[in-house]
Amino acid sequence: MKKSSNKQLLMNKTGDEIQVALVEEGRLAELIIERPESRRSIGDIYLGRVHKVVEGLKAAFVDIGQKSDGFLHFSDVGTTNEDYRALIEDDDDDENGGADDGDDSTQTVRTGDEPATGANVKQAARSGSKKPSADEEERAEKRQSYTQMIAGKLKPNDSILVQVIKEPISSKGSRLTSDITIAGRFMVLLPFGGGQVAVSRRVIARKERSRLKKLVRSMLPEGFGAIIRTVAEDQEETLLKQDLEKLLAKWTQIEEKLQDAVPPQLIFKEDSIISSVLRDSLTSDVTEIVANSPVIYKETLNYIQWAAPEMVKNVTLYQGKLPLFEGYGIAKDVESIFSRKVWLKSGGYIIIEHTEAMVVVDVNSGRYAAKREQEENSLKTNLEAAREVVRQLRLRDIGGIIVVDFIDMLDQKNAKKVYDSMKTELRNDRAKSNILPMSDFGIMQITRERIRPSLMQRMGDQCPACGGTGVVQARFTTINQIERWLRKYALQHPMKFQQLDLYVSPTVVEPLQNSDMKTELKWFLQHMLFVQVKPDESLRSDDFRFYSRKNNKDITAEYGDI
């Protein structure tokens, strides 16, 4: 219905679910969803209890009251405290010091002067970067020394203040840090920052960087540090001071709550999804902010009036007859998140497959193949696919290792064009990423920062029929497994004429009943066992259960493999 080359923030509330969509050029670019049972935990601060310390992993597991213990790597333990600063003390550099805003300002913020860890050095070697300098090597050795020191200090049952920097994914607990940061609109407060001030690298003008550093440093209480965010550029002193006062007030509340806290306990909850999105996504090119809920509209208006009063005119309460996402033409984009196949305008398409270790994307030319010469066709399809792949990574919030299989091209110049296009598109992504050039086989490897499960994992449930594989085991394979179980059971249990009940999926019952010889009679003749087959709709087609009719006991695992 409405198209725009600028950005729009659409805030849709349906029941207990809140969906916030970032629309770019009329298409959905990012979607954030929050439900009561799965609220975002990035930035939450806990008083945790050390459960165990594993020196081999250089990490501790910390009980913070969640289902699984949080993971605290030694490199994330107190890297701003006095012990660490004594090991690696750097002069503050107004010209060169900097920080990235990152995907979410509540994650660990790294300054441009951060020392290289052993992992950084190895990663640089793997990605083909230049060899680490002697200074970087020395810093890595110091970090190694520091982690050994931490291993000696952290003990089971110790209380420790930690912050969530990555949400639980699958069976893994939250990733934690004891480098506490509190994110604001214009800066990130470092309560243990020791007076250090850094400016986002995206603030390019040297004069403005110097102004911001001096201004914020003059405001900070002793012992505190700060990261100045990109949106602080050219802002007045009054706004920066108000932002800092809010952050200091939050830290005071944390200190007060800590006095009577007993681990594990939540000490500080991050801002609501609305405030968080506005804080991190509100830029000058956002021309429209629409909410379909009066409560969300009021919260949005209050925030905008403080943070960017000149944008109050852009905030509206949706009054359309159609649902909000339908009215703005992005409902189909939301539905497409669950689709494996994504069509390209040219007629080609990409296939997105999730595996345990990575996400694999396959690029296909489709009906576009016959329209042009092969090399030109492959290049155009690959360039379009590169843009769409990055869009889908942002939209689905896919992180970790991504492997893209592009259409083969003969000219290396064309492969570089695709690589350059992918790099350009990734610059618009707030999540940090690394990318390698296309290999001779047309494969491109990407790593993208993952701080929470992908949108598909959060919005979807595992298929009960296939267990998430997308493929259901053939019924006759299950029947063969059943017959192997019976042979093994007969060998281990020599008493004949035992009575068993076999429960299988109704889809497996059908071929058992339609065989030439009645299956139950065949099994009796082969094994001298009375087996009665019964359908069970709760079982998958690759599963079965044997019960002893004598005591109604499940003996499947006891007498054989399943």
C-alpha positions as CSV (number, residue, x, y, z in Angstrom):
1,M,0.0,0.0,0.0
2,K,2.8,2.4,1.0
3,K,6.2,2.4,-0.6
4,S,9.2,4.6,0.4
5,S,12.9,4.7,-0.3
6,N,13.4,5.7,3.4
7,K,13.1,3.6,6.5
8,Q,10.0,2.9,8.5
9,L,9.6,1.3,12.0
10,L,6.3,-0.6,12.3
11,M,5.3,-1.7,15.8
12,N,2.6,-4.4,15.7
13,K,1.0,-5.8,18.9
14,T,-1.2,-8.9,18.6
15,G,-2.4,-10.4,21.9
16,D,0.7,-10.9,24.0
17,E,3.1,-10.8,21.1
18,I,5.0,-7.7,19.9
19,Q,6.5,-7.5,16.4
20,V,8.8,-4.6,15.4
21,A,9.6,-4.4,11.7
22,L,12.2,-2.3,10.0
23,V,11.2,-1.5,6.5
24,E,13.7,-0.3,3.9
25,E,12.6,0.7,0.4
26,G,9.2,-0.8,1.0
27,R,10.6,-4.3,1.9
28,L,11.0,-5.9,5.3
29,A,14.6,-5.7,6.3
30,E,14.5,-6.8,10.0
31,L,11.9,-8.3,12.3
32,I,12.1,-8.5,16.0
33,I,9.6,-10.5,17.9
34,E,8.9,-10.8,21.7
35,R,6.6,-13.1,23.5
36,P,6.0,-13.4,27.2
37,E,7.6,-16.9,27.3
38,S,10.7,-15.8,25.3
39,R,11.6,-12.3,26.3
40,R,15.0,-11.0,25.1
41,S,17.7,-11.4,27.7
42,I,20.7,-9.6,26.0
43,G,22.0,-7.0,28.4
44,D,20.3,-8.5,31.5
45,I,22.6,-8.4,34.6
46,Y,22.6,-11.2,37.2
47,L,24.3,-12.0,40.4
48,G,25.4,-15.5,39.6
49,R,27.0,-18.4,41.5
50,V,30.0,-20.2,39.9
51,H,29.0,-23.8,39.4
52,K,32.3,-25.2,38.1
53,V,35.6,-24.0,36.6
54,V,37.0,-25.9,33.7
55,E,40.5,-24.9,33.1
56,G,40.8,-26.9,29.9
57,L,38.0,-24.8,28.3
58,K,39.4,-21.6,30.0
59,A,35.9,-21.0,31.2
60,A,33.5,-21.2,34.2
61,F,29.9,-22.3,34.2
62,V,27.7,-19.9,36.2
63,D,24.3,-20.6,37.6
64,I,22.1,-17.5,36.9
65,G,18.8,-19.2,37.5
66,Q,18.2,-20.2,33.9
67,K,17.6,-23.8,32.6
68,S,21.2,-24.2,31.7
69,D,24.3,-22.7,33.4
70,G,25.8,-19.7,31.6
71,F,29.2,-19.9,29.9
72,L,31.8,-17.4,31.2
73,H,35.1,-17.5,29.3
74,F,38.1,-16.3,31.3
75,S,38.7,-13.6,28.6
76,D,35.3,-12.2,29.6
77,V,36.1,-12.0,33.3
78,G,36.9,-8.6,34.7
79,T,39.0,-7.4,31.7
80,T,38.6,-3.8,33.0
81,N,39.8,-4.5,36.6
82,E,43.1,-3.4,38.1
83,D,44.8,-6.7,37.7
84,Y,44.2,-6.7,34.0
85,R,45.0,-3.1,33.4
86,A,48.4,-3.6,35.1
87,L,49.1,-6.3,32.6
88,I,48.2,-4.4,29.4
89,E,48.2,-0.6,29.9
90,D,47.8,1.5,26.8
91,D,48.0,5.2,26.3
92,D,44.7,6.8,25.4
93,D,44.7,8.0,21.8
94,D,42.2,10.6,20.9
95,E,42.8,10.2,17.2
96,N,42.9,6.4,16.9
97,G,40.8,5.1,19.8
98,G,37.4,3.9,18.6
99,A,34.6,1.5,19.0
100,D,32.0,-0.2,16.9
101,D,28.4,0.2,17.8
102,G,27.7,-3.4,16.8
103,D,24.4,-5.1,16.3
104,D,23.2,-4.6,19.9
105,S,24.8,-2.0,22.1
106,T,24.4,-4.3,25.1
107,Q,26.8,-6.8,23.8
108,T,30.5,-6.5,24.9
109,V,31.8,-3.4,23.3
110,R,35.4,-3.7,22.0
111,T,37.6,-0.6,21.6
112,G,40.0,-0.2,18.7
113,D,42.9,-0.7,21.2
114,E,41.7,-4.1,22.5
115,P,44.6,-6.6,22.8
116,A,44.6,-9.5,20.4
117,T,43.8,-12.8,22.0
118,G,45.2,-16.2,20.9
119,A,41.8,-16.8,19.2
120,N,42.1,-13.4,17.3
121,V,45.6,-14.4,16.1
122,K,44.4,-17.8,14.8
123,Q,41.3,-16.2,13.2
124,A,43.5,-13.7,11.4
125,A,45.7,-16.5,10.1
126,R,42.7,-18.5,8.9
127,S,41.1,-15.6,7.1
128,G,44.2,-14.7,5.2
129,S,44.9,-11.5,7.1
130,K,48.4,-10.2,7.6
131,K,50.6,-11.9,10.2
132,P,50.1,-10.5,13.7
133,S,52.7,-7.9,14.7
134,A,55.1,-8.4,17.5
135,D,53.0,-6.0,19.6
136,E,49.9,-8.1,19.0
137,E,51.8,-11.3,19.8
138,E,52.9,-9.8,23.1
139,R,49.4,-8.7,23.9
140,A,48.1,-12.2,23.2
141,E,50.7,-13.6,25.6
142,K,49.6,-11.2,28.2
143,R,46.0,-12.2,27.7
144,Q,47.0,-15.8,28.1
145,S,48.8,-14.9,31.4
146,Y,45.6,-13.1,32.5
147,T,43.3,-16.1,31.8
148,Q,45.7,-18.3,33.9
149,M,45.4,-15.9,36.7
150,I,41.6,-15.9,36.5
151,A,41.6,-19.7,36.6
152,G,43.3,-19.5,40.0
153,K,40.8,-16.9,41.3
154,L,37.4,-18.2,40.3
155,K,36.2,-21.0,42.6
156,P,33.0,-23.0,42.8
157,N,30.2,-21.3,44.8
158,D,31.8,-17.8,44.3
159,S,29.3,-15.0,43.7
160,I,30.0,-13.0,40.6
161,L,28.2,-10.1,38.8
162,V,27.6,-11.1,35.1
163,Q,25.8,-9.8,32.1
164,V,24.2,-11.8,29.2
165,I,25.9,-11.1,25.8
166,K,24.4,-14.1,23.9
167,E,21.1,-15.7,24.6
168,P,20.7,-19.5,25.1
169,I,20.9,-21.4,21.8
170,S,19.7,-25.0,21.6
171,S,21.1,-26.8,24.6
172,K,23.8,-24.2,25.2
173,G,23.3,-21.7,28.1
174,S,23.8,-17.9,27.9
175,R,27.2,-16.5,27.1
176,L,28.2,-14.2,29.9
177,T,30.7,-11.5,30.7
178,S,31.6,-9.7,33.9
179,D,32.5,-6.5,31.8
180,I,29.3,-4.8,32.7
181,T,27.9,-2.2,30.2
182,I,24.7,-0.2,30.3
183,A,23.5,1.0,27.0
184,G,21.9,4.4,26.4
185,R,20.8,6.4,23.4
186,F,24.1,8.3,22.9
187,M,26.6,6.3,24.9
188,V,27.3,3.0,26.6
189,L,28.3,3.4,30.3
190,L,31.2,1.2,31.6
191,P,30.9,1.2,35.4
192,F,34.4,-0.4,35.7
193,G,35.9,1.5,32.8
194,G,38.6,3.3,34.8
195,G,38.1,6.6,33.0
196,Q,38.5,5.3,29.5
197,V,36.5,6.9,26.8
198,A,36.2,5.7,23.2
199,V,34.2,6.9,20.2
200,S,32.5,4.9,17.5
201,R,34.7,4.5,14.4
202,R,31.7,5.7,12.4
203,V,32.3,9.2,13.7
204,I,34.9,10.1,11.2
205,A,35.6,13.9,11.8
206,R,38.6,14.2,14.0
207,K,37.4,17.5,15.5
208,E,34.1,16.0,16.4
209,R,35.7,12.9,17.9
210,S,37.9,15.1,20.1
211,R,34.9,17.2,21.2
212,L,32.9,14.2,22.2
213,K,35.7,12.6,24.1
214,K,36.5,15.8,26.1
215,L,32.9,16.5,26.8
216,V,32.0,13.0,28.0
217,R,35.2,12.7,30.0
218,S,34.4,15.9,31.9
219,M,31.0,14.5,32.8
220,L,32.0,11.0,34.0
221,P,32.4,10.3,37.7
222,E,35.8,8.9,38.7
223,G,36.3,5.3,37.8
224,F,33.6,5.1,35.1
225,G,34.2,4.8,31.4
226,A,32.1,5.2,28.3
227,I,31.7,4.3,24.6
228,I,30.3,7.2,22.6
229,R,27.8,6.0,20.0
230,T,27.5,7.2,16.4
231,V,24.2,9.0,17.0
232,A,26.0,11.3,19.5
233,E,27.6,13.0,16.6
234,D,26.8,16.8,16.6
235,Q,24.5,16.4,19.6
236,E,24.3,19.1,22.2
237,E,25.9,18.8,25.6
238,T,22.5,18.9,27.4
239,L,21.3,15.7,25.6
240,L,24.5,13.9,26.3
241,K,24.4,14.9,30.0
242,Q,20.7,13.7,30.3
243,D,21.6,10.4,28.8
244,L,24.6,9.9,31.1
245,E,22.4,10.8,34.2
246,K,19.9,8.1,33.2
247,L,22.7,5.5,32.9
248,L,24.2,6.5,36.2
249,A,20.8,6.3,37.9
250,K,20.4,2.7,36.6
251,W,23.8,1.8,38.0
252,T,22.9,3.2,41.4
253,Q,19.8,1.0,41.3
254,I,21.9,-2.0,40.5
255,E,24.3,-1.2,43.4
256,E,21.4,-0.8,45.8
257,K,19.8,-4.1,44.7
258,L,23.2,-5.9,45.1
259,Q,23.3,-5.2,48.8
260,D,20.6,-7.7,49.7
261,A,20.9,-10.0,46.7
262,V,21.4,-13.8,47.0
263,P,22.7,-15.6,43.9
264,P,21.3,-16.6,41.5
265,Q,19.2,-13.5,41.1
266,L,18.3,-11.1,38.3
267,I,19.7,-7.7,39.2
268,F,18.9,-5.6,36.1
269,K,16.4,-6.1,33.3
270,E,17.2,-4.5,29.9
271,D,14.8,-1.9,28.5
272,S,11.5,-3.1,26.9
273,I,11.7,-4.2,23.3
274,I,10.2,-0.8,22.2
275,S,12.8,1.3,24.0
276,S,15.6,-1.1,22.9
277,V,14.6,-0.9,19.2
278,L,14.2,2.9,19.3
279,R,17.6,3.2,21.0
280,D,19.4,1.1,18.5
281,S,17.5,1.7,15.2
282,L,16.4,5.3,15.4
283,T,18.5,7.2,12.9
284,S,17.8,10.4,10.9
285,D,16.7,8.3,7.8
286,V,13.8,6.8,9.7
287,T,10.9,8.9,8.3
288,E,7.9,7.1,9.8
289,I,7.3,5.3,13.1
290,V,3.9,3.6,13.3
291,A,2.3,1.7,16.2
292,N,-1.1,-0.1,16.2
293,S,-1.4,0.0,20.0
294,P,-2.1,3.1,22.1
295,V,0.2,1.8,24.9
296,I,3.1,1.3,22.5
297,Y,2.3,4.6,20.7
298,K,2.5,6.5,24.1
299,E,5.8,4.8,25.0
300,T,7.3,5.6,21.6
301,L,6.2,9.2,21.8
302,N,7.7,9.7,25.3
303,Y,11.0,8.3,24.1
304,I,11.1,10.3,20.9
305,Q,10.2,13.5,22.8
306,W,13.4,13.1,24.8
307,A,15.8,11.5,22.4
308,A,14.9,13.2,19.1
309,P,12.2,15.8,19.5
310,E,12.5,16.9,15.9
311,M,11.1,13.4,14.9
312,V,7.9,13.6,17.0
313,K,6.0,14.5,13.8
314,N,7.0,11.1,12.3
315,V,5.2,9.1,15.1
316,T,1.6,8.0,14.3
317,L,-1.0,5.7,15.8
318,Y,-2.2,3.3,13.0
319,Q,-5.9,3.8,12.1
320,G,-6.1,1.6,8.9
321,K,-8.8,-1.0,8.4
322,L,-6.3,-3.7,7.3
323,P,-3.8,-5.2,9.9
324,L,-0.7,-3.0,10.2
325,F,1.7,-5.3,8.2
326,E,-1.0,-5.9,5.5
327,G,-1.5,-2.2,5.2
328,Y,2.2,-1.6,4.6
329,G,2.6,-4.5,2.2
330,I,5.1,-6.6,4.3
331,A,2.8,-9.5,5.5
332,K,4.1,-11.8,2.7
333,D,7.7,-10.9,3.7
334,V,6.9,-12.0,7.3
335,E,5.4,-15.3,6.0
336,S,8.4,-16.0,3.8
337,I,10.7,-16.4,6.8
338,F,9.6,-20.0,7.0
339,S,10.2,-20.7,3.3
340,R,13.2,-22.7,2.1
341,K,13.0,-21.2,-1.4
342,V,13.3,-17.4,-2.0
343,W,12.6,-16.2,-5.5
344,L,14.7,-13.6,-7.2
345,K,13.2,-11.0,-9.6
346,S,15.1,-12.4,-12.5
347,G,13.5,-15.8,-12.2
348,G,16.3,-17.4,-10.3
349,Y,16.0,-18.5,-6.7
350,I,18.0,-19.4,-3.5
351,I,17.5,-22.3,-1.2
352,I,18.3,-21.8,2.5
353,E,19.0,-25.0,4.5
354,H,19.7,-25.0,8.3
355,T,22.1,-27.7,9.6
356,E,23.4,-28.3,13.1
357,A,26.8,-26.6,12.4
358,M,26.0,-24.0,9.7
359,V,23.5,-22.5,7.3
360,V,23.9,-23.5,3.6
361,V,22.5,-21.3,0.8
362,D,22.3,-22.6,-2.8
363,V,21.9,-20.2,-5.7
364,N,20.0,-21.4,-8.8
365,S,19.4,-19.6,-12.1
366,G,15.9,-21.1,-12.7
367,R,14.1,-20.1,-15.8
368,Y,16.6,-17.1,-16.2
369,A,19.2,-19.5,-17.6
370,A,18.2,-19.6,-21.2
371,K,17.8,-15.8,-21.7
372,R,21.4,-14.7,-22.0
373,E,24.9,-16.1,-22.5
374,Q,25.9,-18.4,-19.7
375,E,28.7,-16.2,-18.1
376,E,26.6,-13.0,-18.2
377,N,23.6,-14.8,-16.9
378,S,25.5,-16.4,-14.0
379,L,27.0,-13.0,-13.0
380,K,23.7,-11.2,-13.0
381,T,22.0,-14.0,-11.1
382,N,24.8,-14.2,-8.6
383,L,24.8,-10.4,-8.0
384,E,21.1,-10.4,-7.4
385,A,21.5,-13.4,-5.1
386,A,24.2,-11.7,-3.1
387,R,21.9,-8.9,-2.2
388,E,19.1,-11.2,-1.4
389,V,21.3,-13.5,0.8
390,V,22.4,-10.5,3.0
391,R,18.7,-9.4,3.2
392,Q,17.7,-12.9,4.3
393,L,20.5,-13.1,6.9
394,R,19.3,-9.8,8.5
395,L,15.6,-10.7,8.1
396,R,15.9,-14.2,9.7
397,D,18.6,-13.1,12.1
398,I,20.9,-16.0,11.0
399,G,24.2,-16.2,12.7
400,G,27.2,-18.5,12.9
401,I,28.8,-20.0,9.7
402,I,27.0,-19.4,6.4
403,V,28.2,-21.1,3.2
404,V,26.9,-19.8,-0.1
405,D,27.1,-22.0,-3.2
406,F,27.0,-19.5,-6.1
407,I,26.5,-20.5,-9.8
408,D,29.9,-21.3,-11.3
409,M,31.7,-18.6,-13.3
410,L,34.8,-18.8,-15.4
411,D,36.0,-15.3,-15.1
412,Q,37.8,-14.4,-11.8
413,K,36.9,-10.8,-12.3
414,N,33.2,-11.7,-12.1
415,A,33.8,-13.7,-8.9
416,K,35.4,-10.6,-7.4
417,K,32.4,-8.5,-8.5
418,V,30.1,-10.8,-6.5
419,Y,32.5,-10.7,-3.5
420,D,32.6,-6.9,-3.6
421,S,28.8,-6.7,-3.9
422,M,28.5,-9.0,-0.8
423,K,30.9,-6.9,1.2
424,T,29.0,-3.7,0.3
425,E,25.6,-5.2,1.3
426,L,27.0,-6.4,4.6
427,R,28.1,-2.9,5.6
428,N,24.4,-2.1,6.1
429,D,24.1,-5.0,8.6
430,R,24.5,-4.0,12.3
431,A,25.7,-7.5,13.2
432,K,29.5,-8.0,12.8
433,S,30.5,-10.4,10.0
434,N,33.6,-11.7,8.2
435,I,33.6,-12.9,4.6
436,L,36.1,-14.8,2.5
437,P,36.5,-14.4,-1.3
438,M,34.8,-16.9,-3.6
439,S,36.7,-20.2,-4.0
440,D,37.4,-21.9,-7.3
441,F,34.3,-24.1,-6.7
442,G,32.0,-21.0,-6.4
443,I,31.8,-21.3,-2.6
444,M,31.7,-18.2,-0.4
445,Q,32.1,-18.4,3.4
446,I,30.6,-15.9,5.9
447,T,30.6,-15.7,9.6
448,R,27.9,-13.5,11.1
449,E,27.6,-12.5,14.8
450,R,25.0,-14.7,16.6
451,I,23.7,-13.3,19.9
452,R,20.3,-15.1,19.9
453,P,18.6,-18.0,18.2
454,S,17.5,-17.2,14.6
455,L,14.0,-15.9,14.0
456,M,13.0,-19.2,12.5
457,Q,14.1,-21.1,15.6
458,R,12.3,-18.6,17.9
459,M,9.0,-18.6,15.8
460,G,8.9,-22.2,14.8
461,D,8.5,-25.6,16.4
462,Q,10.3,-28.8,15.4
463,C,8.3,-30.9,13.0
464,P,7.0,-34.0,15.0
465,A,7.1,-36.2,11.9
466,C,10.7,-35.6,10.7
467,G,12.4,-34.3,13.9
468,G,13.6,-31.2,12.1
469,T,15.4,-33.1,9.3
470,G,12.9,-32.4,6.6
471,V,13.0,-36.1,5.6
472,V,10.9,-38.9,7.0
473,Q,12.5,-42.4,7.3
474,A,11.0,-44.9,4.8
475,R,8.4,-47.2,6.4
476,F,10.2,-50.3,5.2
477,T,13.4,-49.2,6.9
478,T,11.4,-49.0,10.2
479,I,10.0,-52.5,9.5
480,N,13.5,-53.8,8.9
481,Q,14.6,-52.3,12.3
482,I,11.7,-54.0,14.0
483,E,12.6,-57.4,12.5
484,R,16.2,-57.0,13.7
485,W,14.9,-56.2,17.1
486,L,12.8,-59.3,17.2
487,R,15.7,-61.5,16.1
488,K,17.9,-60.0,18.8
489,Y,15.2,-60.4,21.4
490,A,14.6,-64.1,20.5
491,L,18.3,-64.8,20.9
492,Q,18.5,-63.0,24.3
493,H,15.2,-64.4,25.5
494,P,15.0,-68.2,24.7
495,M,11.6,-68.7,26.4
496,K,9.1,-69.3,23.5
497,F,5.5,-68.2,23.1
498,Q,6.0,-64.8,24.8
499,Q,3.3,-62.3,24.2
500,L,4.3,-58.8,23.0
501,D,2.5,-55.6,21.9
502,L,4.2,-53.6,19.1
503,Y,3.2,-49.9,18.9
504,V,4.0,-48.1,15.7
505,S,2.9,-45.1,13.7
506,P,-0.3,-45.6,11.7
507,T,1.7,-45.1,8.5
508,V,3.8,-48.2,9.4
509,V,0.8,-50.3,10.2
510,E,-0.4,-50.1,6.6
511,P,2.5,-52.0,4.9
512,L,2.5,-54.5,7.8
513,Q,-1.1,-55.4,7.1
514,N,-0.8,-55.4,3.3
515,S,2.0,-58.0,3.1
516,D,1.5,-61.3,1.3
517,M,1.7,-63.3,4.6
518,K,0.1,-61.8,7.7
519,T,3.1,-60.2,9.5
520,E,2.1,-61.4,12.9
521,L,1.9,-65.0,11.7
522,K,5.3,-64.7,9.9
523,W,6.9,-63.4,13.1
524,F,5.4,-66.3,15.1
525,L,6.8,-68.9,12.7
526,Q,10.2,-67.2,12.7
527,H,10.6,-66.5,16.4
528,M,7.9,-68.3,18.3
529,L,6.6,-65.0,19.6
530,F,3.0,-63.8,19.7
531,V,3.2,-60.1,18.5
532,Q,0.2,-57.9,18.2
533,V,0.6,-54.7,16.1
534,K,-1.1,-51.6,17.4
535,P,-1.2,-48.1,15.9
536,D,0.0,-45.1,18.0
537,E,-0.4,-41.6,16.5
538,S,2.1,-40.1,18.9
539,L,5.0,-42.1,17.4
540,R,7.0,-40.9,14.4
541,S,7.3,-43.2,11.4
542,D,10.9,-44.0,12.4
543,D,10.0,-45.0,15.9
544,F,8.5,-48.1,17.6
545,R,7.8,-49.5,21.0
546,F,7.6,-53.1,22.3
547,Y,5.7,-53.9,25.5
548,S,5.6,-57.2,27.4
549,R,1.9,-58.1,27.6
550,K,2.5,-59.9,30.9
551,N,3.4,-56.7,32.9
552,N,2.7,-54.0,30.3
553,K,6.4,-52.9,30.6
554,D,8.3,-51.1,27.8
555,I,11.1,-53.5,26.9
556,T,12.3,-51.8,23.7
557,A,15.6,-50.5,25.0
558,E,16.1,-53.3,27.4
559,Y,16.3,-56.1,24.9
560,G,17.5,-54.4,21.7
561,D,18.5,-51.3,19.9
562,I,16.0,-48.7,18.5
